[in-house]
Amino acid sequence: MHQSKAKKIAISLLLTFAMLVSAQAAEITSLIPIGHTVGIQMSANGVLVVHLSPVQTSEGEVWPAREAGVREGDTIVRVGGAEISSNDDLQKQIALSGGQPVELELLRDDQTRTVTLTPCADEDGVYRIGILARDSIAGIGTLTYVDPETGAYGSLGHGICDSETGVLMPLREGSLIYSVVGSVQRGEAGEPGSLQGEFQTDSTLGTVEENTESGIFGTLTDKSFLQSLQAVPVAEADEISVGEAEILTNVEGDTIEKYSVQVVKVYPQDDEYGRGMMIRVTDQELLDKTGGIVQGMSGSPLLQNGKIIGAVTHVLVGDPTCGYAISIERMLEEMTN
């Protein structure tokens, strides 16, 4: 969905994963692989601080938030005891302070912190605290699978992060909406490509209930496009091998196609970067259309020997024909936690 900087390895996101597969995940033995793009809309639980800035007052610059200890990546959940769920809520509470000290409740690294700061009036007389905050996010990704028994789905294979801070967006509520691919920006070495989606905002497909490092999860409420699709067995980690595989993906209009890829490396479960496998696109038709793996294809399911083995998650910035994938076991572990 969004590209962020990674250390040591040039990939679009850097993730860590739980290492054990739960008994509940192990009970899911078959899934319907999808490969269709979806629009994803999410509202944050609180507001995410994406940038600190000075407030320009009649007496010069002041930094109320920074001086109080607020950091980029913090989530503001309460101001003066009032719950905050949007930027409008935040601005209202700051205005109500009348320039008096106010207490902010923050979430940072899953820990609750409290700071006190004093809003100041800018040159127009508007009280501000010197932050730029985000309360929602939207984009395009690919639906990986649906559990035929429950309608539970998994998508993306990585979390939705704020593009400025790289912080996992704290989820309040979200939804999937119907989309088709309008155009493709082809990937080139050093310049990841992307799918350009066309969305039907009045066509809700399901809920987004979890945003995790291993993907987003929820319930598919509109199953109309599943009617012609069949469930396949779930591969265990030791069944994934180097060799031929297939990717299901939607890179043109409303059509899901199957393309050839090669699993070139399978990583151990304790891989420090959380990688499940490395893949290379070998299908010339897909290479002609996209240049390889592009943003928006995250979540495209991978099949090997008739089983679902995982989902594409990252593209190598220097070589868009290659990327990384998460194993299906890891996605199911996160979904069933």
MILO-151061 format. One line per 10 residues: their letters; for each residue x, y, z of N, C-alpha, C. Coordinates in steps of 0.1 Angstrom, whole numbers, plus 2048, in hexadecimal, padded with zeros to 3 digits. Layout:
! residues N
a = X Y Z X Y Z X Y Z; ...
//
This chain:
! residues 337
mhqskakkia = 808 7F4 800 800 800 800 808 80D 800; 811 80E 80A 81A 81A 80B 828 815 80D; 831 81C 806 83F 819 807 846 820 812; 84F 819 81A 856 81F 825 865 81A 824; 86E 821 82B 87C 81E 82A 87F 811 832; 888 809 82C 88C 7FD 833 89C 7FD 835; 8A1 7F8 840 8AF 7F7 842 8B5 7EA 83D; 8C0 7EB 837 8C8 7DF 832 8C3 7D9 825; 8B6 7D8 824 8B0 7D2 818 8A6 7DB 812; 8A7 7DE 805 89E 7E7 7FE 891 7E1 7FB
isllltfaml = 887 7E1 805 87A 7DC 803 870 7E7 807; 863 7E5 804 85A 7F0 806 855 7F0 814; 856 7E5 81C 852 7E5 82A 85B 7DC 831; 85D 7DE 83E 865 7D5 847 85C 7D0 852; 85B 7C3 853 851 7BD 85C 858 7B3 866; 851 7B1 871 854 7A5 879 848 79D 87C; 849 790 87E 83E 788 87F 83F 77F 88B; 833 77A 890 833 770 89A 838 763 894; 83F 75B 89D 846 74F 898 83E 742 899; 834 741 8A0 82D 735 8A2 81F 735 89C
vsaqaaeits = 81B 729 897 80E 728 891 804 723 89B; 7F9 72A 89D 7F0 726 8A8 7E8 71A 8A4; 7E3 713 8AD 7DB 707 8AB 7CE 70B 8A2; 7C9 717 8A5 7BD 71B 89D 7C1 71D 88F; 7CC 723 88C 7D1 725 87E 7D3 718 877; 7D8 70E 87F 7DB 701 879 7CE 6FA 875; 7C2 6FE 87B 7B6 6F7 878 7B0 6FC 86B; 7B5 707 865 7B0 70C 858 7B8 705 84E; 7B2 6FB 847 7B9 6F3 83D 7B7 6F7 82F; 7AD 6FF 82C 7AB 704 81E 7A6 712 81E
lipightvgi = 7A9 719 814 7A5 727 812 7A2 72A 803; 79A 734 801 798 738 7F3 7A2 743 7F0; 7AB 740 7E7 7B5 74B 7E3 7AD 755 7DA; 7B0 762 7DC 7A8 76C 7D4 7B1 773 7CA; 7B9 77D 7CE 7C1 784 7C4 7BB 790 7BD; 7AF 794 7C3 7A9 7A0 7BD 7AC 7AC 7C5; 7AE 7B7 7BE 7B1 7C4 7C6 7A5 7C8 7CD; 7A7 7D0 7D8 79C 7D6 7E0 7A1 7E4 7E4; 797 7EC 7E6 79A 7F9 7ED 79A 7F7 7FB; 7A3 7FD 803 7A3 7FC 811 7A2 809 818
qmsangvlvv = 798 80B 820 796 818 827 797 815 836; 79F 81D 83D 7A1 81B 84C 7A0 828 853; 79A 828 85E 79A 833 868 7A3 82F 874; 7AB 839 878 7B4 836 883 7AD 836 891; 7B3 82F 89A 7AE 82F 8A8 7B6 83B 8AF; 7B0 847 8AE 7B7 853 8B2 7BC 85A 8A6; 7C6 862 8A8 7CD 869 89C 7DC 866 89D; 7E2 863 892 7F0 860 891 7F8 86D 88E; 802 870 897 80A 87B 895 814 878 88A; 814 87F 87E 81D 87C 873 828 886 872
hlspvqtseg = 826 892 878 830 89C 876 82E 8A6 882; 83A 8AB 887 83A 8B6 891 83E 8C2 88A; 838 8CD 88D 83B 8DA 886 83A 8E6 890; 840 8F1 88E 83F 8FC 897 831 903 894; 82C 90A 89E 821 913 89D 826 921 89C; 822 928 891 826 935 88E 81D 93F 896; 823 945 8A1 81B 94E 8A9 820 95C 8A7; 819 966 8AD 81D 974 8AB 82B 977 8B2; 82F 96D 8BA 83C 96F 8C1 847 966 8BC; 844 95F 8B1 84D 956 8AB 849 947 8AB
evwpareagv = 852 93E 8A8 84F 930 8A7 84F 92A 8B5; 845 921 8B8 845 918 8C4 841 90A 8C0; 846 901 8C8 844 8F2 8C5 83D 8EC 8D1; 830 8EE 8D3 829 8E8 8DF 82A 8D9 8E0; 827 8D2 8D5 827 8C3 8D5 835 8BE 8D7; 83F 8C3 8D0 84C 8BD 8D1 852 8C0 8DF; 850 8CC 8E4 855 8CF 8F1 84F 8C7 8FC; 842 8C2 8FA 83B 8BA 904 840 8AB 903; 847 8A8 8F8 84B 89A 8F7 844 891 8ED; 83B 898 8E6 833 890 8DB 83D 88D 8D0
regdtivrvg = 83C 881 8CA 845 87D 8BF 83D 879 8B3; 843 87A 8A8 83D 875 89B 83B 866 89D; 82F 861 899 82C 852 89B 824 850 8A7; 822 85A 8B0 819 858 8BC 80B 859 8B7; 802 852 8BE 7F4 853 8BB 7ED 85A 8C7; 7E6 865 8C4 7DF 86D 8CE 7D1 867 8CF; 7CD 862 8DB 7C0 85C 8DD 7B7 864 8E6; 7BC 86C 8EE 7B4 875 8F7 7BA 883 8F8; 7B2 88D 8F9 7B7 89A 8FC 7AE 8A0 907; 7B4 8A4 912 7AC 8A9 91D 7A1 89F 922
gaeissnddl = 7A4 892 920 79A 888 925 790 884 91A; 78F 88C 90F 786 889 905 78C 880 8FA; 784 875 8F6 789 86C 8ED 78A 872 8DF; 795 86F 8D8 798 875 8CB 797 86A 8C0; 78F 86C 8B6 78E 862 8AB 790 869 89D; 793 876 89D 795 87C 890 79D 889 892; 7A2 88F 887 7A8 89C 888 79F 8A7 88C; 792 8A6 888 788 8AF 88D 787 8AF 89C; 787 8A3 8A2 786 8A2 8B0 792 8A9 8B7; 79D 8A6 8B1 7AA 8AC 8B7 7A9 8BB 8B7
qkqialsggq = 7A6 8C1 8AB 7A6 8CF 8AA 79B 8D5 8B3; 790 8CF 8B5 785 8D4 8BE 78A 8D5 8CC; 791 8CA 8D1 796 8CA 8DF 7A1 8D4 8E1; 7A9 8D6 8D7 7B4 8E0 8D8 7AE 8EE 8D9; 7A4 8F0 8D0 79D 8FD 8D1 796 900 8DE; 790 8F5 8E4 789 8F7 8F1 793 8FA 8FC; 79F 8F7 8FA 7A9 8F9 905 7AB 908 908; 7A8 910 8FE 7AA 91F 900 7B8 923 903; 7C1 91B 8FF 7CF 91E 902 7D4 91A 910; 7CC 912 917 7D0 90D 924 7D6 8FF 922
pvelellrdd = 7DF 8FB 92C 7E5 8EE 92B 7DB 8E3 929; 7DE 8D9 921 7D5 8CE 91E 7DD 8C1 91E; 7D7 8B7 923 7DE 8AA 924 7DA 8A1 918; 7E5 89B 912 7E3 892 906 7E7 884 90B; 7DE 87B 907 7E1 86C 90A 7E6 867 8FC; 7F2 860 8FC 7F8 85B 8F0 7FA 84C 8F1; 7FA 846 8E5 7FF 838 8E4 80C 839 8DD; 817 832 8E3 824 831 8DC 829 824 8DF; 82C 81C 8D5 832 80E 8D7 829 806 8E0; 81C 807 8DE 811 800 8E6 811 804 8F4
qtrtvtltpc = 818 80F 8F8 817 814 905 810 821 906; 808 823 911 800 82F 912 809 83A 91A; 809 846 915 811 851 91B 808 85D 91C; 80B 865 925 804 872 927 80E 87D 927; 80B 888 91F 813 894 91F 809 8A0 921; 80F 8AB 926 807 8B7 927 80E 8C2 91F; 806 8C9 917 80B 8D4 90F 801 8DF 90F; 806 8EB 90A 7FE 8F7 90A 7FC 8FB 8FB; 7F0 8FA 8F6 7EE 8FF 8E8 7F1 90E 8E7; 7F5 912 8DC 7F8 920 8DA 7F0 925 8CE
adedgvyrig = 7ED 932 8CE 7E6 938 8C3 7F0 93C 8B7; 7EC 938 8AB 7F4 93C 8A0 7F1 94A 89C; 7F7 94E 891 7F5 95C 88D 7E7 960 889; 7DE 956 887 7D0 958 884 7C8 956 890; 7CE 954 89C 7C6 952 8A8 7C1 944 8AA; 7C5 93A 8A2 7C0 92C 8A3 7CA 925 8AD; 7C4 91E 8B7 7CD 916 8C0 7D2 90A 8B9; 7DF 907 8BA 7E5 8FC 8B4 7F0 8F6 8BD; 7F3 8E9 8BA 7FE 8E3 8C3 80A 8DF 8BB; 80A 8E1 8AD 816 8DE 8A5 817 8D0 8A1
ilardsiagi = 80C 8CA 89C 80D 8BD 896 805 8BC 889; 809 8B3 881 801 8AE 875 7FD 8A0 879; 7F0 89D 879 7EB 890 87D 7E3 88A 872; 7E2 87D 872 7DA 875 868 7D0 86D 86F; 7C3 86D 86A 7B9 865 871 7B3 85A 868; 7B8 859 85C 7B2 84F 853 7BC 84C 847; 7BA 842 840 7C3 83E 835 7BB 835 82B; 7BF 836 81F 7B8 82E 814 7C2 82A 80A; 7BF 81F 803 7C8 81B 7F8 7C3 80E 7F2; 7CB 808 7EA 7C8 7FC 7E3 7D1 7F1 7E7
gtltyvdpet = 7CC 7E5 7E8 7D4 7D9 7EB 7CD 7CD 7E5; 7D1 7C1 7E8 7CC 7B5 7E2 7C7 7AB 7ED; 7BB 7A6 7EB 7B5 79D 7F4 7BC 78F 7F2; 7C1 789 7FC 7C9 77D 7FB 7C0 771 7FB; 7B8 76F 806 7B0 763 807 7A3 766 80F; 79A 75D 80E 78E 75D 817 78C 74F 81C; 789 74E 829 785 741 82F 777 73D 82B; 775 732 824 768 72F 81F 75E 72C 82A; 763 728 836 75A 725 841 755 731 848; 75D 73B 849 759 746 852 758 754 84B
gaygslghgi = 75E 755 83F 75E 762 838 769 76B 83C; 772 766 846 77D 76E 84A 787 76F 83F; 78E 77A 83D 797 77C 832 7A4 781 838; 7AF 780 82F 7BC 786 832 7C0 78D 825; 7C7 798 827 7CB 7A1 81B 7D8 7A7 81E; 7DF 7AB 814 7EC 7B2 813 7F8 7AA 818; 7F8 7A3 823 803 79C 828 80D 7A5 830; 80A 7B2 830 811 7BC 839 807 7C6 83E; 80B 7CD 848 802 7D7 84E 801 7E4 846; 7F7 7EC 849 7F6 7F9 843 7FC 803 84C
cdsetgvlmp = 806 809 847 80E 813 84F 80D 821 849; 80F 82A 852 80F 838 84E 81B 83B 846; 81A 841 83A 825 843 831 82F 84D 836; 82C 856 840 836 85F 845 83E 859 850; 838 852 859 83F 84D 865 842 83E 864; 83C 836 85B 83E 828 85B 837 821 866; 82F 828 86E 828 822 87A 81B 81B 875; 819 80F 87A 80D 807 877 800 80F 87C; 7F7 812 872 7EB 81A 875 7E3 813 880; 7E0 81A 88B 7D7 814 895 7C9 814 890
lregsliysv = 7C3 809 88F 7B6 807 889 7AA 80A 892; 7A1 813 88E 794 814 895 789 80C 88E; 788 80F 881 77F 807 878 784 808 86A; 77F 7FF 861 783 7FF 854 77A 7F7 84B; 77B 7F8 83E 773 7F1 835 77B 7EE 828; 776 7E3 821 77B 7E0 814 770 7E5 80A; 775 7EB 7FF 76B 7EF 7F5 770 7E9 7E7; 766 7E8 7DF 769 7E2 7D2 771 7EB 7C9; 77B 7E4 7C2 784 7EC 7B9 787 7E4 7AC; 78B 7EB 7A2 791 7E5 796 79E 7ED 793
vgsvqrgeag = 7A6 7E7 78B 7B3 7ED 788 7B1 7F6 77B; 7B3 803 77D 7B1 80C 772 7BD 80D 769; 7C9 80D 76F 7D6 80E 768 7E1 809 770; 7ED 807 76A 7F8 802 771 804 80B 76E; 80B 80F 779 818 816 777 822 80B 779; 829 808 76E 833 7FD 76E 83E 7FF 777; 843 7F5 77D 84F 7F6 786 85C 7F6 77E; 865 7FE 782 872 7FE 77D 87D 7FD 788; 889 7FA 785 893 7F9 78F 895 807 796; 893 807 7A3 894 813 7AB 887 81B 7AC
epgslqgefq = 87D 816 7A5 870 81E 7A5 865 814 7A5; 860 80F 7B1 855 806 7B1 848 80B 7AA; 842 802 7A3 835 806 79C 829 805 7A5; 81E 807 79F 811 806 7A8 805 804 79F; 7FB 7FE 7A5 7EE 7FC 79F 7E6 809 7A2; 7DE 80E 798 7D5 819 79A 7C7 813 79A; 7C1 815 7A6 7B3 80F 7A8 7A8 818 7A5; 79D 813 7A0 790 81A 79F 787 814 7A9; 781 81C 7B2 77A 817 7BE 76B 81A 7BC; 763 811 7C1 755 813 7C3 752 815 7D2
tdstlgtvee = 751 821 7D6 751 824 7E4 743 81F 7EB; 739 81D 7E2 72C 818 7E8 72B 809 7E7; 736 802 7E4 736 7F4 7E3 740 7EE 7EE; 73B 7EC 7FA 743 7E7 805 743 7D8 804; 750 7D2 805 752 7C4 804 753 7BD 812; 758 7C5 81C 75A 7BF 829 760 7C9 833; 763 7C4 83E 769 7CC 849 778 7CA 84A; 77E 7D4 850 78C 7D3 854 78C 7D3 863; 790 7C8 869 790 7C7 878 79D 7C6 87E; 7A8 7C3 877 7B5 7C3 87C 7BF 7C8 872
ntesgifgtl = 7C9 7D1 877 7D4 7D5 86F 7E0 7D1 876; 7E7 7C7 871 7F2 7C1 877 7FF 7C1 86E; 80A 7BD 873 816 7BC 86B 816 7B1 861; 80C 7A8 862 80B 79D 859 7FF 79E 84F; 7F9 7AA 850 7EE 7AC 846 7E2 7B2 84D; 7D7 7B5 845 7CB 7BA 84B 7C1 7AE 84A; 7B8 7AE 854 7AF 7A3 855 7A1 7A8 859; 797 7A1 855 789 7A4 858 77F 79A 852; 773 79E 84F 769 795 84A 764 79A 83D; 763 791 833 75E 795 826 74E 793 827
tdksflqslq = 747 79E 825 739 79E 826 732 79C 818; 739 7A0 80E 733 79E 800 73B 793 7F9; 735 788 7F8 73D 77C 7F2 739 779 7E4; 733 783 7DD 72E 781 7D0 739 77D 7C6; 745 782 7C7 750 77F 7BE 757 772 7C1; 752 76B 7CC 759 75E 7D0 752 752 7C9; 747 754 7C3 73E 749 7BE 745 73F 7B5; 74E 744 7AD 755 73B 7A3 763 736 7A8; 766 73A 7B4 774 737 7BA 773 72B 7C3; 77E 723 7C3 77F 717 7CA 789 718 7D5
avpvaeadei = 787 712 7E1 791 711 7EB 79C 708 7E7; 7A8 70A 7ED 7B3 702 7EA 7BA 6FF 7F8; 7C2 6F4 7F9 7C8 6F1 806 7D2 6FC 80A; 7D4 6FD 817 7DE 706 81D 7EB 6FE 81E; 7F6 704 819 803 6FD 81A 809 700 828; 80F 6F6 82D 817 6F8 839 825 6FE 835; 82C 704 83F 839 70A 83C 843 701 835; 843 6F4 83A 84D 6EB 834 84A 6E6 826; 83E 6E9 821 83A 6E5 814 83E 6EF 809; 842 6FB 80E 846 706 804 854 703 800
svgeaeiltn = 857 703 7F3 864 700 7EE 868 709 7E3; 875 70A 7E0 87A 711 7D5 875 70B 7C8; 871 713 7BF 86C 70D 7B2 860 715 7AD; 859 70F 7A3 84E 716 79C 842 718 7A6; 83C 723 7A4 830 726 7AB 827 730 7A3; 81C 734 7A8 813 73C 7A0 80E 748 7A9; 80B 753 7A3 805 75E 7AA 7F7 761 7A4; 7ED 763 7AD 7E0 768 7A8 7E0 777 7AB; 7DD 77F 7A1 7DD 78D 7A3 7D4 794 798; 7D0 7A0 79C 7C7 7A9 794 7CE 7B5 790
vegdtiekys = 7D4 7B6 784 7DB 7C1 77F 7D5 7C8 773; 7C9 7C4 770 7C2 7CA 765 7B3 7C9 766; 7AC 7D4 767 79E 7D4 768 799 7CC 774; 790 7C3 771 789 7BA 77C 78E 7AC 77B; 798 7A9 774 79C 79B 771 7A7 796 77A; 7A5 78B 780 7B0 784 787 7B6 77A 77E; 7C4 77B 77D 7CB 771 774 7D5 76A 77D; 7D9 75E 777 7E4 756 77E 7F0 758 775; 7FC 75B 77C 808 75D 775 813 754 77C; 81E 751 774 829 749 779 833 751 781
vqvvkvypqd = 837 74C 78C 842 752 794 84B 747 798; 857 74A 79D 860 741 7A3 863 744 7B1; 862 73A 7BA 866 73C 7C8 875 739 7C8; 87D 744 7CA 88C 743 7C9 892 740 7D6; 88B 743 7E1 891 740 7EE 886 73F 7F9; 887 736 802 87E 735 80D 886 738 81A; 881 741 822 888 746 82D 883 73E 83A; 88C 73C 844 888 736 850 87E 73E 858; 877 738 860 86C 73F 868 872 74A 871; 87E 749 875 884 753 87D 88C 75E 875
deygrgmmir = 889 75F 868 890 769 860 88F 777 867; 89A 77E 868 899 78B 870 891 796 869; 88F 794 85C 887 79E 855 878 79A 853; 875 78E 858 867 789 857 863 784 84A; 86D 781 841 869 77D 834 866 76E 834; 85C 76A 82C 858 75C 82A 85F 756 81E; 85F 75D 813 866 758 807 869 764 7FE; 872 761 7F5 875 76B 7EA 870 765 7DD; 869 76D 7D5 864 768 7C8 869 771 7BD; 869 76B 7B1 86C 773 7A5 861 771 79B
vtdqelldkt = 85C 77B 795 852 77A 78A 859 775 77D; 854 76A 778 859 765 76C 850 765 760; 843 769 762 839 769 758 83B 776 750; 83E 774 743 840 77F 73A 834 789 739; 828 783 739 81C 78B 738 81B 795 744; 81D 790 750 81D 798 75B 828 7A3 75B; 834 79F 757 83F 7A8 756 83C 7B3 74C; 835 7B0 741 832 7BA 737 828 7C4 73D; 81F 7BF 745 814 7C7 74A 819 7D0 756; 821 7CB 75E 824 7D2 76B 833 7D4 76D
ggivqgmsgs = 83C 7CD 766 84A 7CD 769 84E 7C4 775; 844 7BD 77A 846 7B4 785 83C 7B6 790; 841 7B9 79C 839 7BB 7A8 837 7CA 7AA; 82B 7CE 7AC 829 7DD 7AE 820 7DF 7BA; 820 7EB 7BF 818 7EE 7CB 809 7ED 7C7; 801 7E7 7D0 7F4 7E3 7CE 7F2 7D4 7CC; 7FD 7CD 7C8 7FD 7BF 7C7 7FF 7B8 7D4; 803 7C0 7DE 805 7BA 7EB 7F8 7B2 7F0; 7FA 7A5 7F3 7EF 79C 7F7 7EC 792 7EC; 7F1 794 7E0 7EE 78A 7D5 7F3 77C 7DA
pllqngkiig = 7E9 773 7D9 7ED 765 7DF 7F6 75E 7D6; 7FF 755 7DC 808 74D 7D5 804 73E 7D7; 804 737 7CC 800 729 7CC 80C 720 7C7; 80D 715 7CD 818 70B 7C9 812 6FD 7CB; 813 6F5 7C1 80E 6E7 7C2 800 6E6 7C7; 7F8 6F0 7C2 7E9 6F0 7C4 7E6 6F5 7D2; 7EF 6FA 7DA 7EC 6FF 7E7 7F0 70E 7E8; 7E9 715 7F1 7EC 723 7F3 7F8 723 7FD; 803 72A 7F9 80F 72A 802 812 738 808; 80C 743 803 80E 750 809 809 75B 800
avthvlvgdp = 80F 767 803 80A 773 7FB 816 77C 7F9; 817 782 7EE 821 78C 7EB 81F 798 7F4; 82A 79D 7F9 82A 7A9 802 832 7B5 7FE; 83E 7B2 7F8 848 7BD 7F6 84E 7BB 7E8; 852 7C6 7E3 85A 7C6 7D6 868 7CB 7D9; 872 7C5 7D3 880 7C9 7D4 881 7D6 7CB; 884 7E1 7D2 885 7EE 7CB 88E 7EE 7BF; 89A 7E7 7C1 8A4 7E6 7B6 8A0 7DD 7AB; 897 7D4 7AD 893 7CA 7A3 885 7C6 7A5; 87B 7CD 79D 86D 7CA 79F 868 7BD 79B
tcgyaisier = 871 7B5 795 86D 7A7 791 86D 79E 79E; 873 7A3 7A8 875 79B 7B4 86E 7A1 7C0; 86A 799 7CA 864 79E 7D6 864 794 7E1; 85E 797 7EC 85C 78E 7F7 84E 78B 7F9; 84C 780 800 83E 77B 803 83E 776 811; 832 776 817 82F 771 824 829 763 823; 82C 75A 82B 826 74D 82B 818 74D 82F; 80F 744 82A 801 744 82E 800 741 83D; 809 739 842 808 735 850 809 742 859; 812 74B 855 813 757 85D 807 760 85D
mleemtn = 801 761 851 7F5 769 850 7E9 763 858; 7E8 756 858 7DE 74F 85F 7E0 750 86E; 7ED 74F 872 7F0 751 881 7EB 75F 886; 7EE 769 87E 7EA 777 882 7DB 778 882; 7D4 772 878 7C6 773 877 7BE 76C 882; 7C4 761 887 7BD 759 891 7C1 75C 89F; 7CB 766 8A1 7CF 76A 8AE 7C4 770 8B6
//
